[in-house]
């Protein structure tokens, strides 16, 4: 009976995982980014399902490790982190709150309503996260990490990262 | 046909991305401008990530306990199933870019079709990869047009690259017995359908790029069944020597 009472609920676990930062962009959590897909108890074992963002992203292995470590710090000793490919991760899963955090950090959040495959160029304006100007231009579709593109603001002339729609 | 067609197919897909990824990696720190250096490094990373999924699937289906790493580092050239195009040397920047475009223009419609595969494991790898490859194609298409329809120097370099590489494009869409079996069971698309899309895509882009395709080029094949050009051996030697020198080493 004691053991049952000591077992945290899945909601508790979700809340704890909100404190696990993304290794590349530490202002947002792995939950904010939609990387954590499921949390469930299988008997006495807690199974956390995560999904990779880009298939070659080096942060993927680090994220699994950090999720496991964070839960061990909460005294959960039977934790399994599983990876799931399908449905493929999309930037549509990034929460509104995380989009604000990205902007405050200097990264323009993904522009909604832009298709992924085939319709690659942003249809709406990518707004400069520093000065708010809509007059920006893409320097390269590839940036400092797989998930970002490289942009430049034509008003304040600053370069910035755009978290590209995926 | 002795081999399991689905294993062969996973090896073909994974060896294409592995060998091309290894080739593209060599540009890291050497590209003509920083943005393109970063772009190539990111694209190579995507390709290696996709390799992990395809070779992981091949190893799992084979059932002998071989991992994606085992397959990448412990097979010799005759066991590799990549198309000849992917192993061709980098040459200059234009040459690398043309090779990338000729590959991306096939890879994108191929993966798009594979998202509808009757095999759910293949469909999910394709769905994951196709979003990355859409960005690859967008870039290589754009740059081939800009450099082809650019200065006389850039035009000549792109035309030289196309003349050298076009003969390797046919293998991507030439079906053999394995492709026919997979198409019949809905695991993979009929390559004739992909070829039609490929021809349309490349014809439009080369027209815009003011480049001319050698219509009578004799298409080279063999990579898909393990008969490679002399370019593959040195590539594998460089890629595999560290792992073979320290078997089982991890960090």
Interface residues (C-beta under 8 A of the other chain):
Chain A: X52 X54 X55 X56 X57 X58 X85 X86 X87 X88 X90 X116 X117 X118 X120 X121 X139 X140 X141 X142 X143 X144 X146 X150 X164 X166
Chain B: X35 X36 X38 X39 X42 X43 X45 X46 X47 X48 X49 X50 X52 X53 X108 X112 X120 X123 X124 X125 X127 X128 X129 X130 X131 X132 X134 X135 X138 X139
